Amino acid sequence: MTDSLPRESSGGGARLGAQYLGERRCRFAVWAPKAESMSVALKEPFEKEIALARAGDGYFEGVVENVEP
């Protein structure tokens, strides 16, 4: 694991942050190489905390359903 943020490759690379996928689904991706766990806290339309899964190389990601952009 490295402590410096990897550069995106010319093929697209990792997309960090929130990305609306359509059909009321949103993908969240975070790079936190020193974190043991990561979650996203939603406030609207309901309060809910969603744990993100480890995706390797310090990345965490997950898809949340029933959300609007």
C-alpha positions, 0 to 999 in steps of 0.5 A: 500500500502506498501513502500517495494518491495514485494517478488516474490512468489514461484508461480512466482510472479510479473515479473518487467521490459520488457518481450517480448511476441512474435508476436511483443508484449512486456509487461512492468511492473513497481513497483512504489508505490508512483507514481500517473502515469507511462509511457514507452518512446520508442525511436526505431523504432519510438518515442512514450510514452505509459501510463501504467495502474495501476495494484494494490499494486503499480504496473503499467503495459501495453502491447505495440504492433508492437515492436521487441526485 
